[in-house]
Amino acid sequence: MPEEKREILILARYEEMDYRTIADLLSIDVGAVKVRVYRAMRELRALFLKMSGEEAKCDVKKPKPILRNI
């Protein structure tokens, strides 16, 4: 996966940054963040399915927000 897609997935999914924060960090629009995350997730899923030998059964869905106790 290209560095740009990997970076945005790490920020959005593993660092759990919101799209506004990512947009500010990368100096892009929030809409661009949403599109890039979607495309990166789609590519990651395709790579996973190719490696596992399975076929796609559903579309990528946005995960539910994680609630944190602060």
GIQUINOR-V156902 format. One record per helix or strand of 3 or more residues. SS is the DSSP state (@ for helix, = for strand). FROM is the first residue (numbers start at 1). TO is the last residue. If there is no record, write none. Layout:
SS	FROM	TO
SS	FROM	TO
//
This chain:
@	3	14
@	19	26
@	30	52
//
